Amino acid sequence: MFEQSRRHLDEAGESYFQHMRFALTVAALAIGAGLGCLVHAIVPALCEKTCSRTVAMLQDLFRDRSALADVQRKGEGVLVFTGLMGAALVFVGGFSLAGGSSLPTLVVAVLLLALPLAYLLSDRELAGWEALGRS
């Protein structure tokens, strides 16, 4: 396994940590594209182009791995939203495991999930407000 990993890193022309950064960015953007689709499925006025823009960024990145920093900059909103949602879900899961379905656990879960939602609604491009003509 180590030799196969070493060969793969050599083929990619990246160190272990460069490759980790690339792969984690791809993962976070792919998850973000999926989250955008889920949000759009529930509220069609939101995230109208989030998935297609994010997939286009991923295609650019796969064509030119050296564009990683540019793609991370362009996809910053999606990456932040994905991180906030991931952190919220981890904490909600932890609270659920620790406290069951008590009212305080439910309140904490709602508050934790409100943070990524608030971020989504505050990011015009991510939310798709520009498509709605809002300023």
N, CA, C and O atoms as CSV, one atom per row, in Angstrom:
chain,resi,resn,atom,element,x,y,z
A,1,MET,N,N,0.825,-1.185,0.000
A,1,MET,CA,C,0.000,0.000,0.000
A,1,MET,C,C,0.876,1.257,0.000
A,1,MET,O,O,0.570,2.230,-0.689
A,2,PHE,N,N,1.953,1.232,0.767
A,2,PHE,CA,C,2.830,2.401,0.817
A,2,PHE,C,C,3.488,2.652,-0.533
A,2,PHE,O,O,3.613,3.798,-0.964
A,3,GLU,N,N,3.906,1.588,-1.193
A,3,GLU,CA,C,4.554,1.731,-2.495
A,3,GLU,C,C,3.558,2.247,-3.534
A,3,GLU,O,O,3.895,3.104,-4.351
A,4,GLN,N,N,2.344,1.729,-3.499
A,4,GLN,CA,C,1.312,2.197,-4.421
A,4,GLN,C,C,1.005,3.676,-4.176
A,4,GLN,O,O,0.834,4.438,-5.128
A,5,SER,N,N,0.935,4.084,-2.912
A,5,SER,CA,C,0.700,5.493,-2.583
A,5,SER,C,C,1.854,6.351,-3.078
A,5,SER,O,O,1.642,7.433,-3.625
A,6,ARG,N,N,3.067,5.870,-2.887
A,6,ARG,CA,C,4.242,6.621,-3.336
A,6,ARG,C,C,4.204,6.796,-4.864
A,6,ARG,O,O,4.486,7.881,-5.372
A,7,ARG,N,N,3.855,5.727,-5.590
A,7,ARG,CA,C,3.749,5.813,-7.051
A,7,ARG,C,C,2.681,6.830,-7.459
A,7,ARG,O,O,2.887,7.634,-8.368
A,8,HIS,N,N,1.561,6.780,-6.786
A,8,HIS,CA,C,0.470,7.707,-7.108
A,8,HIS,C,C,0.914,9.153,-6.882
A,8,HIS,O,O,0.651,10.021,-7.715
A,9,LEU,N,N,1.581,9.412,-5.768
A,9,LEU,CA,C,2.064,10.767,-5.486
A,9,LEU,C,C,3.081,11.208,-6.532
A,9,LEU,O,O,3.080,12.365,-6.951
A,10,ASP,N,N,3.952,10.285,-6.957
A,10,ASP,CA,C,4.929,10.601,-8.003
A,10,ASP,C,C,4.230,10.931,-9.314
A,10,ASP,O,O,4.604,11.882,-10.000
A,11,GLU,N,N,3.207,10.140,-9.662
A,11,GLU,CA,C,2.446,10.386,-10.897
A,11,GLU,C,C,1.750,11.741,-10.853
A,11,GLU,O,O,1.678,12.441,-11.863
A,12,ALA,N,N,1.242,12.103,-9.691
A,12,ALA,CA,C,0.558,13.388,-9.530
A,12,ALA,C,C,1.560,14.537,-9.434
A,12,ALA,O,O,1.196,15.698,-9.621
A,13,GLY,N,N,2.826,14.215,-9.144
A,13,GLY,CA,C,3.842,15.258,-8.991
A,13,GLY,C,C,3.635,16.092,-7.744
A,13,GLY,O,O,3.926,17.288,-7.730
A,14,GLU,N,N,3.128,15.454,-6.691
A,14,GLU,CA,C,2.803,16.172,-5.457
A,14,GLU,C,C,3.396,15.451,-4.252
A,14,GLU,O,O,3.602,14.238,-4.260
A,15,SER,N,N,3.661,16.238,-3.222
A,15,SER,CA,C,4.048,15.641,-1.949
A,15,SER,C,C,2.780,15.104,-1.282
A,15,SER,O,O,1.671,15.331,-1.766
A,16,TYR,N,N,2.953,14.401,-0.181
A,16,TYR,CA,C,1.804,13.847,0.539
A,16,TYR,C,C,0.837,14.961,0.945
A,16,TYR,O,O,-0.371,14.831,0.741
A,17,PHE,N,N,1.351,16.047,1.513
A,17,PHE,CA,C,0.481,17.107,2.010
A,17,PHE,C,C,-0.104,17.952,0.868
A,17,PHE,O,O,-1.220,18.456,0.995
A,18,GLN,N,N,0.617,18.112,-0.228
A,18,GLN,CA,C,0.044,18.784,-1.393
A,18,GLN,C,C,-1.133,17.975,-1.936
A,18,GLN,O,O,-2.180,18.527,-2.275
A,19,HIS,N,N,-0.941,16.664,-2.010
A,19,HIS,CA,C,-2.003,15.789,-2.501
A,19,HIS,C,C,-3.186,15.782,-1.540
A,19,HIS,O,O,-4.337,15.762,-1.974
A,20,MET,N,N,-2.913,15.798,-0.246
A,20,MET,CA,C,-3.992,15.841,0.741
A,20,MET,C,C,-4.801,17.125,0.568
A,20,MET,O,O,-6.031,17.091,0.605
A,21,ARG,N,N,-4.119,18.255,0.380
A,21,ARG,CA,C,-4.810,19.534,0.190
A,21,ARG,C,C,-5.705,19.469,-1.053
A,21,ARG,O,O,-6.856,19.903,-1.021
A,22,PHE,N,N,-5.166,18.926,-2.139
A,22,PHE,CA,C,-5.928,18.797,-3.377
A,22,PHE,C,C,-7.167,17.917,-3.155
A,22,PHE,O,O,-8.285,18.307,-3.492
A,23,ALA,N,N,-6.953,16.737,-2.590
A,23,ALA,CA,C,-8.047,15.777,-2.411
A,23,ALA,C,C,-9.107,16.300,-1.439
A,23,ALA,O,O,-10.300,16.103,-1.668
A,24,LEU,N,N,-8.689,16.961,-0.361
A,24,LEU,CA,C,-9.664,17.506,0.589
A,24,LEU,C,C,-10.457,18.653,-0.032
A,24,LEU,O,O,-11.646,18.813,0.247
A,25,THR,N,N,-9.800,19.449,-0.872
A,25,THR,CA,C,-10.513,20.519,-1.568
A,25,THR,C,C,-11.555,19.941,-2.513
A,25,THR,O,O,-12.690,20.413,-2.554
A,26,VAL,N,N,-11.174,18.921,-3.272
A,26,VAL,CA,C,-12.116,18.264,-4.182
A,26,VAL,C,C,-13.288,17.691,-3.384
A,26,VAL,O,O,-14.444,17.860,-3.772
A,27,ALA,N,N,-12.998,17.021,-2.282
A,27,ALA,CA,C,-14.054,16.429,-1.457
A,27,ALA,C,C,-15.009,17.497,-0.931
A,27,ALA,O,O,-16.227,17.341,-1.012
A,28,ALA,N,N,-14.453,18.579,-0.392
A,28,ALA,CA,C,-15.300,19.633,0.177
A,28,ALA,C,C,-16.140,20.312,-0.905
A,28,ALA,O,O,-17.309,20.624,-0.676
A,29,LEU,N,N,-15.556,20.540,-2.077
A,29,LEU,CA,C,-16.329,21.150,-3.157
A,29,LEU,C,C,-17.424,20.211,-3.654
A,29,LEU,O,O,-18.534,20.656,-3.945
A,30,ALA,N,N,-17.124,18.922,-3.752
A,30,ALA,CA,C,-18.129,17.954,-4.196
A,30,ALA,C,C,-19.275,17.868,-3.188
A,30,ALA,O,O,-20.444,17.829,-3.571
A,31,ILE,N,N,-18.935,17.838,-1.911
A,31,ILE,CA,C,-19.969,17.826,-0.870
A,31,ILE,C,C,-20.781,19.113,-0.932
A,31,ILE,O,O,-22.007,19.085,-0.821
A,32,GLY,N,N,-20.094,20.242,-1.111
A,32,GLY,CA,C,-20.779,21.533,-1.220
A,32,GLY,C,C,-21.725,21.585,-2.407
A,32,GLY,O,O,-22.816,22.146,-2.308
A,33,ALA,N,N,-21.316,21.002,-3.533
A,33,ALA,CA,C,-22.200,20.946,-4.704
A,33,ALA,C,C,-23.450,20.151,-4.360
A,33,ALA,O,O,-24.562,20.545,-4.714
A,34,GLY,N,N,-23.266,19.035,-3.671
A,34,GLY,CA,C,-24.407,18.224,-3.261
A,34,GLY,C,C,-25.305,18.948,-2.281
A,34,GLY,O,O,-26.529,18.879,-2.391
A,35,LEU,N,N,-24.709,19.646,-1.320
A,35,LEU,CA,C,-25.511,20.416,-0.365
A,35,LEU,C,C,-26.295,21.516,-1.078
A,35,LEU,O,O,-27.451,21.781,-0.748
A,36,GLY,N,N,-25.655,22.150,-2.056
A,36,GLY,CA,C,-26.355,23.166,-2.834
A,36,GLY,C,C,-27.557,22.579,-3.551
A,36,GLY,O,O,-28.615,23.206,-3.610
A,37,CYS,N,N,-27.400,21.378,-4.098
A,37,CYS,CA,C,-28.524,20.702,-4.761
A,37,CYS,C,C,-29.632,20.379,-3.768
A,37,CYS,O,O,-30.814,20.529,-4.079
A,38,LEU,N,N,-29.250,19.935,-2.573
A,38,LEU,CA,C,-30.266,19.631,-1.552
A,38,LEU,C,C,-31.038,20.882,-1.142
A,38,LEU,O,O,-32.265,20.863,-1.038
A,39,VAL,N,N,-30.300,21.971,-0.911
A,39,VAL,CA,C,-30.959,23.232,-0.553
A,39,VAL,C,C,-31.889,23.659,-1.683
A,39,VAL,O,O,-33.028,24.061,-1.440
A,40,HIS,N,N,-31.401,23.571,-2.916
A,40,HIS,CA,C,-32.200,23.973,-4.078
A,40,HIS,C,C,-33.449,23.094,-4.230
A,40,HIS,O,O,-34.507,23.577,-4.634
A,41,ALA,N,N,-33.321,21.819,-3.910
A,41,ALA,CA,C,-34.479,20.921,-4.001
A,41,ALA,C,C,-35.576,21.333,-3.025
A,41,ALA,O,O,-36.764,21.213,-3.324
A,42,ILE,N,N,-35.166,21.818,-1.859
A,42,ILE,CA,C,-36.131,22.214,-0.827
A,42,ILE,C,C,-36.683,23.611,-1.088
A,42,ILE,O,O,-37.885,23.843,-0.967
A,43,VAL,N,N,-35.787,24.550,-1.453
A,43,VAL,CA,C,-36.180,25.934,-1.742
A,43,VAL,C,C,-35.603,26.284,-3.113
A,43,VAL,O,O,-34.459,26.729,-3.203
A,44,PRO,N,N,-36.376,26.089,-4.178
A,44,PRO,CA,C,-35.854,26.283,-5.534
A,44,PRO,C,C,-35.266,27.667,-5.823
A,44,PRO,O,O,-34.467,27.816,-6.748
A,45,ALA,N,N,-35.650,28.673,-5.046
A,45,ALA,CA,C,-35.107,30.013,-5.257
A,45,ALA,C,C,-33.665,30.139,-4.747
A,45,ALA,O,O,-32.972,31.096,-5.093
A,46,LEU,N,N,-33.214,29.194,-3.937
A,46,LEU,CA,C,-31.863,29.245,-3.387
A,46,LEU,C,C,-30.930,28.319,-4.158
A,46,LEU,O,O,-31.349,27.287,-4.682
A,47,CYS,N,N,-29.686,28.696,-4.217
A,47,CYS,CA,C,-28.607,27.868,-4.790
A,47,CYS,C,C,-28.914,27.406,-6.211
A,47,CYS,O,O,-28.622,26.267,-6.575
A,48,GLU,N,N,-29.505,28.291,-7.013
A,48,GLU,CA,C,-29.883,27.917,-8.376
A,48,GLU,C,C,-28.696,27.456,-9.215
A,48,GLU,O,O,-28.832,26.547,-10.033
A,49,LYS,N,N,-27.537,28.075,-9.018
A,49,LYS,CA,C,-26.375,27.757,-9.844
A,49,LYS,C,C,-25.194,27.232,-9.034
A,49,LYS,O,O,-24.110,27.029,-9.580
A,50,THR,N,N,-25.393,27.014,-7.761
A,50,THR,CA,C,-24.293,26.589,-6.898
A,50,THR,C,C,-23.679,25.282,-7.375
A,50,THR,O,O,-22.457,25.174,-7.483
A,51,CYS,N,N,-24.496,24.311,-7.656
A,51,CYS,CA,C,-23.990,23.002,-8.064
A,51,CYS,C,C,-23.257,23.097,-9.405
A,51,CYS,O,O,-22.133,22.611,-9.526
A,52,SER,N,N,-23.875,23.713,-10.402
A,52,SER,CA,C,-23.249,23.770,-11.726
A,52,SER,C,C,-21.953,24.583,-11.692
A,52,SER,O,O,-20.981,24.209,-12.348
A,53,ARG,N,N,-21.923,25.693,-10.937
A,53,ARG,CA,C,-20.680,26.482,-10.820
A,53,ARG,C,C,-19.597,25.672,-10.129
A,53,ARG,O,O,-18.434,25.710,-10.530
A,54,THR,N,N,-19.977,24.938,-9.090
A,54,THR,CA,C,-18.994,24.167,-8.330
A,54,THR,C,C,-18.451,23.007,-9.163
A,54,THR,O,O,-17.253,22.727,-9.136
A,55,VAL,N,N,-19.323,22.341,-9.893
A,55,VAL,CA,C,-18.869,21.249,-10.761
A,55,VAL,C,C,-17.936,21.804,-11.839
A,55,VAL,O,O,-16.943,21.160,-12.178
A,56,ALA,N,N,-18.237,22.979,-12.381
A,56,ALA,CA,C,-17.356,23.596,-13.376
A,56,ALA,C,C,-15.982,23.894,-12.764
A,56,ALA,O,O,-14.956,23.705,-13.418
A,57,MET,N,N,-15.963,24.358,-11.511
A,57,MET,CA,C,-14.681,24.593,-10.831
A,57,MET,C,C,-13.908,23.286,-10.684
A,57,MET,O,O,-12.694,23.248,-10.889
A,58,LEU,N,N,-14.610,22.222,-10.329
A,58,LEU,CA,C,-13.950,20.921,-10.194
A,58,LEU,C,C,-13.388,20.453,-11.538
A,58,LEU,O,O,-12.286,19.907,-11.599
A,59,GLN,N,N,-14.145,20.666,-12.604
A,59,GLN,CA,C,-13.640,20.293,-13.928
A,59,GLN,C,C,-12.380,21.078,-14.268
A,59,GLN,O,O,-11.416,20.514,-14.786
A,60,ASP,N,N,-12.384,22.381,-13.977
A,60,ASP,CA,C,-11.188,23.204,-14.195
A,60,ASP,C,C,-10.013,22.655,-13.395
A,60,ASP,O,O,-8.892,22.571,-13.897
A,61,LEU,N,N,-10.276,22.287,-12.164
A,61,LEU,CA,C,-9.221,21.782,-11.292
A,61,LEU,C,C,-8.658,20.461,-11.798
A,61,LEU,O,O,-7.446,20.248,-11.746
A,62,PHE,N,N,-9.511,19.576,-12.283
A,62,PHE,CA,C,-9.023,18.298,-12.806
A,62,PHE,C,C,-8.241,18.481,-14.109
A,62,PHE,O,O,-7.335,17.702,-14.405
A,63,ARG,N,N,-8.591,19.513,-14.888
A,63,ARG,CA,C,-7.828,19.807,-16.096
A,63,ARG,C,C,-6.461,20.384,-15.770
A,63,ARG,O,O,-5.482,20.115,-16.467
A,64,ASP,N,N,-6.396,21.190,-14.693
A,64,ASP,CA,C,-5.154,21.879,-14.335
A,64,ASP,C,C,-5.010,21.916,-12.820
A,64,ASP,O,O,-5.537,22.802,-12.147
A,65,ARG,N,N,-4.286,20.936,-12.304
A,65,ARG,CA,C,-4.120,20.833,-10.856
A,65,ARG,C,C,-3.423,22.050,-10.263
A,65,ARG,O,O,-3.572,22.335,-9.075
A,66,SER,N,N,-2.662,22.767,-11.084
A,66,SER,CA,C,-1.955,23.944,-10.571
A,66,SER,C,C,-2.918,25.100,-10.279
A,66,SER,O,O,-2.517,26.102,-9.686
A,67,ALA,N,N,-4.175,24.971,-10.687
A,67,ALA,CA,C,-5.169,26.017,-10.438
A,67,ALA,C,C,-5.810,25.888,-9.055
A,67,ALA,O,O,-6.812,26.547,-8.777
A,68,LEU,N,N,-5.247,25.049,-8.190
A,68,LEU,CA,C,-5.856,24.774,-6.886
A,68,LEU,C,C,-6.130,26.042,-6.080
A,68,LEU,O,O,-7.236,26.220,-5.571
A,69,ALA,N,N,-5.149,26.913,-5.958
A,69,ALA,CA,C,-5.343,28.129,-5.149
A,69,ALA,C,C,-6.450,29.002,-5.729
A,69,ALA,O,O,-7.245,29.570,-4.980
A,70,ASP,N,N,-6.510,29.116,-7.057
A,70,ASP,CA,C,-7.549,29.911,-7.698
A,70,ASP,C,C,-8.927,29.297,-7.473
A,70,ASP,O,O,-9.892,30.012,-7.200
A,71,VAL,N,N,-9.018,27.982,-7.585
A,71,VAL,CA,C,-10.294,27.295,-7.371
A,71,VAL,C,C,-10.722,27.428,-5.912
A,71,VAL,O,O,-11.905,27.614,-5.627
A,72,GLN,N,N,-9.764,27.334,-4.986
A,72,GLN,CA,C,-10.118,27.507,-3.574
A,72,GLN,C,C,-10.645,28.918,-3.320
A,72,GLN,O,O,-11.582,29.101,-2.543
A,73,ARG,N,N,-10.049,29.908,-3.971
A,73,ARG,CA,C,-10.501,31.293,-3.805
A,73,ARG,C,C,-11.900,31.463,-4.397
A,73,ARG,O,O,-12.778,32.044,-3.759
A,74,LYS,N,N,-12.109,30.957,-5.614
A,74,LYS,CA,C,-13.423,31.071,-6.269
A,74,LYS,C,C,-14.496,30.293,-5.517
A,74,LYS,O,O,-15.652,30.714,-5.474
A,75,GLY,N,N,-14.122,29.164,-4.928
A,75,GLY,CA,C,-15.086,28.318,-4.237
A,75,GLY,C,C,-15.143,28.540,-2.740
A,75,GLY,O,O,-15.656,27.698,-2.002
A,76,GLU,N,N,-14.619,29.671,-2.288
A,76,GLU,CA,C,-14.546,29.935,-0.851
A,76,GLU,C,C,-15.905,29.841,-0.167
A,76,GLU,O,O,-16.008,29.272,0.920
A,77,GLY,N,N,-16.943,30.386,-0.781
A,77,GLY,CA,C,-18.281,30.343,-0.179
A,77,GLY,C,C,-18.768,28.913,0.006
A,77,GLY,O,O,-19.297,28.560,1.060
A,78,VAL,N,N,-18.587,28.095,-1.021
A,78,VAL,CA,C,-19.003,26.695,-0.945
A,78,VAL,C,C,-18.182,25.964,0.113
A,78,VAL,O,O,-18.717,25.159,0.876
A,79,LEU,N,N,-16.878,26.247,0.154
A,79,LEU,CA,C,-16.010,25.572,1.129
A,79,LEU,C,C,-16.380,25.947,2.562
A,79,LEU,O,O,-16.415,25.086,3.441
A,80,VAL,N,N,-16.655,27.230,2.797
A,80,VAL,CA,C,-17.048,27.667,4.148
A,80,VAL,C,C,-18.395,27.049,4.530
A,80,VAL,O,O,-18.555,26.549,5.643
A,81,PHE,N,N,-19.355,27.083,3.617
A,81,PHE,CA,C,-20.669,26.495,3.890
A,81,PHE,C,C,-20.547,25.010,4.207
A,81,PHE,O,O,-21.175,24.518,5.144
A,82,THR,N,N,-19.741,24.298,3.428
A,82,THR,CA,C,-19.538,22.865,3.661
A,82,THR,C,C,-18.913,22.622,5.035
A,82,THR,O,O,-19.338,21.726,5.763
A,83,GLY,N,N,-17.908,23.418,5.385
A,83,GLY,CA,C,-17.265,23.272,6.694
A,83,GLY,C,C,-18.221,23.550,7.840
A,83,GLY,O,O,-18.253,22.811,8.824
A,84,LEU,N,N,-19.002,24.616,7.713
A,84,LEU,CA,C,-19.976,24.951,8.764
A,84,LEU,C,C,-21.032,23.864,8.908
A,84,LEU,O,O,-21.405,23.491,10.021
A,85,MET,N,N,-21.506,23.365,7.783
A,85,MET,CA,C,-22.530,22.311,7.826
A,85,MET,C,C,-21.940,21.030,8.418
A,85,MET,O,O,-22.582,20.361,9.228
A,86,GLY,N,N,-20.727,20.697,8.012
A,86,GLY,CA,C,-20.075,19.500,8.556
A,86,GLY,C,C,-19.880,19.608,10.058
A,86,GLY,O,O,-20.176,18.670,10.799
A,87,ALA,N,N,-19.379,20.756,10.508
A,87,ALA,CA,C,-19.176,20.948,11.948
A,87,ALA,C,C,-20.503,20.897,12.697
A,87,ALA,O,O,-20.595,20.292,13.766
A,88,ALA,N,N,-21.520,21.526,12.143
A,88,ALA,CA,C,-22.834,21.509,12.799
A,88,ALA,C,C,-23.369,20.089,12.910
A,88,ALA,O,O,-23.899,19.704,13.952
A,89,LEU,N,N,-23.234,19.319,11.856
A,89,LEU,CA,C,-23.749,17.942,11.880
A,89,LEU,C,C,-22.975,17.061,12.851
A,89,LEU,O,O,-23.560,16.196,13.504
A,90,VAL,N,N,-21.666,17.271,12.952
A,90,VAL,CA,C,-20.865,16.508,13.922
A,90,VAL,C,C,-21.321,16.831,15.344
A,90,VAL,O,O,-21.509,15.932,16.164
A,91,PHE,N,N,-21.497,18.125,15.625
A,91,PHE,CA,C,-21.920,18.502,16.971
A,91,PHE,C,C,-23.356,18.062,17.260
A,91,PHE,O,O,-23.656,17.615,18.368
A,92,VAL,N,N,-24.238,18.185,16.276
A,92,VAL,CA,C,-25.616,17.723,16.473
A,92,VAL,C,C,-25.627,16.221,16.748
A,92,VAL,O,O,-26.336,15.752,17.638
A,93,GLY,N,N,-24.844,15.475,15.986
A,93,GLY,CA,C,-24.742,14.036,16.222
A,93,GLY,C,C,-24.211,13.727,17.610
A,93,GLY,O,O,-24.713,12.832,18.290
A,94,GLY,N,N,-23.192,14.470,18.030
A,94,GLY,CA,C,-22.633,14.269,19.366
A,94,GLY,C,C,-23.638,14.573,20.463
A,94,GLY,O,O,-23.766,13.820,21.428
A,95,PHE,N,N,-24.351,15.685,20.308
A,95,PHE,CA,C,-25.366,16.027,21.303
A,95,PHE,C,C,-26.481,14.994,21.314
A,95,PHE,O,O,-26.998,14.650,22.377
A,96,SER,N,N,-26.854,14.503,20.152
A,96,SER,CA,C,-27.911,13.498,20.077
A,96,SER,C,C,-27.489,12.209,20.773
A,96,SER,O,O,-28.273,11.593,21.495
A,97,LEU,N,N,-26.239,11.812,20.546
A,97,LEU,CA,C,-25.734,10.600,21.202
A,97,LEU,C,C,-25.629,10.780,22.707
A,97,LEU,O,O,-25.903,9.857,23.473
A,98,ALA,N,N,-25.229,11.973,23.124
A,98,ALA,CA,C,-25.031,12.225,24.551
A,98,ALA,C,C,-26.336,12.462,25.295
A,98,ALA,O,O,-26.485,12.052,26.446
A,99,GLY,N,N,-27.294,13.135,24.627
A,99,GLY,CA,C,-28.487,13.534,25.360
A,99,GLY,C,C,-29.781,12.974,24.843
A,99,GLY,O,O,-30.846,13.289,25.373
A,100,GLY,N,N,-29.717,12.163,23.837
A,100,GLY,CA,C,-30.961,11.617,23.312
A,100,GLY,C,C,-31.784,12.666,22.609
A,100,GLY,O,O,-31.238,13.486,21.871
A,101,SER,N,N,-33.081,12.662,22.820
A,101,SER,CA,C,-33.978,13.590,22.120
A,101,SER,C,C,-34.600,14.590,23.085
A,101,SER,O,O,-35.783,14.910,22.973
A,102,SER,N,N,-33.822,15.075,24.014
A,102,SER,CA,C,-34.353,16.034,24.976
A,102,SER,C,C,-34.527,17.406,24.321
A,102,SER,O,O,-33.948,17.678,23.270
A,103,LEU,N,N,-35.319,18.252,24.943
A,103,LEU,CA,C,-35.573,19.593,24.425
A,103,LEU,C,C,-34.282,20.413,24.314
A,103,LEU,O,O,-34.083,21.074,23.295
A,104,PRO,N,N,-33.397,20.397,25.320
A,104,PRO,CA,C,-32.139,21.156,25.168
A,104,PRO,C,C,-31.309,20.678,23.972
A,104,PRO,O,O,-30.669,21.488,23.301
A,105,THR,N,N,-31.316,19.381,23.705
A,105,THR,CA,C,-30.581,18.855,22.556
A,105,THR,C,C,-31.193,19.382,21.263
A,105,THR,O,O,-30.469,19.747,20.337
A,106,LEU,N,N,-32.489,19.424,21.196
A,106,LEU,CA,C,-33.175,19.943,20.014
A,106,LEU,C,C,-32.863,21.425,19.813
A,106,LEU,O,O,-32.629,21.862,18.686
A,107,VAL,N,N,-32.860,22.195,20.893
A,107,VAL,CA,C,-32.551,23.625,20.810
A,107,VAL,C,C,-31.126,23.826,20.311
A,107,VAL,O,O,-30.886,24.658,19.435
A,108,VAL,N,N,-30.181,23.073,20.860
A,108,VAL,CA,C,-28.783,23.164,20.428
A,108,VAL,C,C,-28.666,22.779,18.952
A,108,VAL,O,O,-27.942,23.433,18.202
A,109,ALA,N,N,-29.362,21.739,18.534
A,109,ALA,CA,C,-29.313,21.302,17.137
A,109,ALA,C,C,-29.817,22.396,16.203
A,109,ALA,O,O,-29.205,22.664,15.170
A,110,VAL,N,N,-30.922,23.021,16.562
A,110,VAL,CA,C,-31.476,24.093,15.729
A,110,VAL,C,C,-30.498,25.259,15.661
A,110,VAL,O,O,-30.276,25.818,14.586
A,111,LEU,N,N,-29.914,25.630,16.788
A,111,LEU,CA,C,-28.950,26.739,16.805
A,111,LEU,C,C,-27.716,26.416,15.978
A,111,LEU,O,O,-27.218,27.269,15.242
A,112,LEU,N,N,-27.221,25.195,16.094
A,112,LEU,CA,C,-26.033,24.814,15.333
A,112,LEU,C,C,-26.304,24.789,13.837
A,112,LEU,O,O,-25.453,25.199,13.048
A,113,LEU,N,N,-27.466,24.319,13.443
A,113,LEU,CA,C,-27.800,24.275,12.018
A,113,LEU,C,C,-28.181,25.652,11.478
A,113,LEU,O,O,-28.174,25.867,10.266
A,114,ALA,N,N,-28.513,26.586,12.371
A,114,ALA,CA,C,-28.828,27.946,11.937
A,114,ALA,C,C,-27.576,28.671,11.437
A,114,ALA,O,O,-27.675,29.556,10.587
A,115,LEU,N,N,-26.409,28.307,11.952
A,115,LEU,CA,C,-25.180,28.989,11.541
A,115,LEU,C,C,-24.875,28.783,10.058
A,115,LEU,O,O,-24.670,29.771,9.353
A,116,PRO,N,N,-24.833,27.537,9.545
A,116,PRO,CA,C,-24.604,27.401,8.104
A,116,PRO,C,C,-25.732,28.014,7.266
A,116,PRO,O,O,-25.481,28.534,6.179
A,117,LEU,N,N,-26.963,27.956,7.761
A,117,LEU,CA,C,-28.075,28.572,7.041
A,117,LEU,C,C,-27.889,30.089,6.961
A,117,LEU,O,O,-28.094,30.692,5.908
A,118,ALA,N,N,-27.503,30.694,8.076
A,118,ALA,CA,C,-27.261,32.143,8.085
A,118,ALA,C,C,-26.133,32.503,7.126
A,118,ALA,O,O,-26.214,33.502,6.411
A,119,TYR,N,N,-25.080,31.686,7.111
A,119,TYR,CA,C,-23.978,31.939,6.179
A,119,TYR,C,C,-24.475,31.834,4.743
A,119,TYR,O,O,-24.164,32.686,3.911
A,120,LEU,N,N,-25.240,30.800,4.455
A,120,LEU,CA,C,-25.783,30.606,3.105
A,120,LEU,C,C,-26.573,31.834,2.673
A,120,LEU,O,O,-26.387,32.335,1.565
A,121,LEU,N,N,-27.442,32.313,3.535
A,121,LEU,CA,C,-28.291,33.447,3.184
A,121,LEU,C,C,-27.521,34.755,3.093
A,121,LEU,O,O,-27.975,35.697,2.444
A,122,SER,N,N,-26.357,34.826,3.738
A,122,SER,CA,C,-25.561,36.060,3.697
A,122,SER,C,C,-24.616,36.107,2.499
A,122,SER,O,O,-24.097,37.174,2.173
A,123,ASP,N,N,-24.385,34.991,1.848
A,123,ASP,CA,C,-23.479,34.934,0.699
A,123,ASP,C,C,-24.323,35.014,-0.572
A,123,ASP,O,O,-24.936,34.026,-0.977
A,124,ARG,N,N,-24.355,36.192,-1.199
A,124,ARG,CA,C,-25.244,36.426,-2.353
A,124,ARG,C,C,-25.032,35.424,-3.474
A,124,ARG,O,O,-25.996,34.899,-4.031
A,125,GLU,N,N,-23.778,35.155,-3.806
A,125,GLU,CA,C,-23.505,34.242,-4.918
A,125,GLU,C,C,-23.910,32.817,-4.575
A,125,GLU,O,O,-24.519,32.125,-5.391
A,126,LEU,N,N,-23.573,32.381,-3.374
A,126,LEU,CA,C,-23.903,31.027,-2.946
A,126,LEU,C,C,-25.419,30.814,-2.878
A,126,LEU,O,O,-25.941,29.813,-3.370
A,127,ALA,N,N,-26.101,31.756,-2.270
A,127,ALA,CA,C,-27.556,31.640,-2.110
A,127,ALA,C,C,-28.289,31.814,-3.429
A,127,ALA,O,O,-29.408,31.327,-3.591
A,128,GLY,N,N,-27.661,32.507,-4.370
A,128,GLY,CA,C,-28.326,32.759,-5.641
A,128,GLY,C,C,-29.123,34.037,-5.648
A,128,GLY,O,O,-30.006,34.212,-6.487
A,129,TRP,N,N,-28.824,34.951,-4.709
A,129,TRP,CA,C,-29.570,36.209,-4.671
A,129,TRP,C,C,-29.384,37.009,-5.946
A,129,TRP,O,O,-30.290,37.732,-6.359
A,130,GLU,N,N,-28.198,36.889,-6.591
A,130,GLU,CA,C,-28.006,37.643,-7.823
A,130,GLU,C,C,-28.973,37.158,-8.905
A,130,GLU,O,O,-29.365,37.932,-9.778
A,131,ALA,N,N,-29.351,35.904,-8.851
A,131,ALA,CA,C,-30.321,35.376,-9.822
A,131,ALA,C,C,-31.717,35.916,-9.537
A,131,ALA,O,O,-32.559,35.984,-10.433
A,132,LEU,N,N,-31.956,36.297,-8.291
A,132,LEU,CA,C,-33.271,36.840,-7.917
A,132,LEU,C,C,-33.347,38.345,-8.117
A,132,LEU,O,O,-34.403,38.950,-7.936
A,133,GLY,N,N,-32.208,38.955,-8.497
A,133,GLY,CA,C,-32.177,40.391,-8.711
A,133,GLY,C,C,-32.173,41.190,-7.427
A,133,GLY,O,O,-32.533,42.367,-7.427
A,134,ARG,N,N,-31.769,40.564,-6.328
A,134,ARG,CA,C,-31.732,41.274,-5.048
A,134,ARG,C,C,-30.370,41.898,-4.851
A,134,ARG,O,O,-29.379,41.435,-5.414
A,135,SER,N,N,-30.319,42.938,-4.060
A,135,SER,CA,C,-29.034,43.602,-3.802
A,135,SER,C,C,-28.661,43.533,-2.355
A,135,SER,O,O,-27.610,44.041,-1.964
